[in-house]
Amino acid sequence: MAYVKIYAGNFIIIQRIRKTLEDHSIIPVIKDETESARLAGFGTTAYGHQELFVHENEEEKAIEIVARTIEAFTG
């Protein structure tokens, strides 16, 4: 079961993409180094930066959804 990174960006955009992917039955995994560092007692300068991963079988469809979502968001 392999996952691929399809987007990296700020919390607000990642959450919008996550919701849109879930609406299309794709469940993403979000990696948040800031939260991981905070929980471990370390600091980081990358506040709000997250990475979004999907299963490799859903990559093509997810990338299309991400592109449309970003276009609509920044539009």
KAMO-V890424 format. One record per residue. N is the residue number from 1. RES is the residue in one small letter. PHI is phi as a letter, one per 40 degrees, with the letter a starting at -180 (999 if undefined). OMEGA is omega in degrees with one decimal (999 if undefined). Layout:
N;RES;PHI;OMEGA, N;RES;PHI;OMEGA
//
This chain:
1;m;999;-177.6, 2;a;b;176.5, 3;y;b;-179.7, 4;v;b;178.2, 5;k;c;-179.3, 6;i;b;-180.0, 7;y;a;172.4, 8;a;b;-178.8, 9;g;a;-176.4, 10;n;c;-175.1, 11;f;d;-174.4, 12;i;c;179.9, 13;i;c;178.9, 14;i;d;-179.4, 15;q;c;176.7, 16;r;c;178.5, 17;i;c;179.1, 18;r;d;-179.0, 19;k;c;-179.6, 20;t;c;177.3, 21;l;c;179.1, 22;e;c;175.9, 23;d;c;178.1, 24;h;b;176.8, 25;s;g;173.4, 26;i;b;-178.3, 27;i;b;-178.8, 28;p;c;172.1, 29;v;b;-179.1, 30;i;b;177.9, 31;k;b;-177.5, 32;d;b;-179.1, 33;e;c;-179.5, 34;t;c;-179.1, 35;e;c;177.7, 36;s;c;179.4, 37;a;c;179.6, 38;r;c;-179.2, 39;l;c;179.9, 40;a;c;178.9, 41;g;g;178.6, 42;f;b;176.2, 43;g;b;176.7, 44;t;a;179.0, 45;t;c;-176.7, 46;a;c;-178.1, 47;y;c;176.8, 48;g;g;-179.6, 49;h;c;-179.6, 50;q;b;175.9, 51;e;b;-177.1, 52;l;b;-178.4, 53;f;b;172.2, 54;v;b;176.7, 55;h;c;-175.7, 56;e;d;179.0, 57;n;c;-178.2, 58;e;b;-172.7, 59;e;d;-175.1, 60;e;c;179.7, 61;k;c;-178.7, 62;a;c;179.8, 63;i;c;176.8, 64;e;c;-180.0, 65;i;c;178.9, 66;v;c;-179.3, 67;a;c;179.3, 68;r;c;-178.8, 69;t;c;179.9, 70;i;c;178.5, 71;e;c;179.4, 72;a;c;-177.0, 73;f;c;-175.9, 74;t;c;-177.2, 75;g;e;999
//
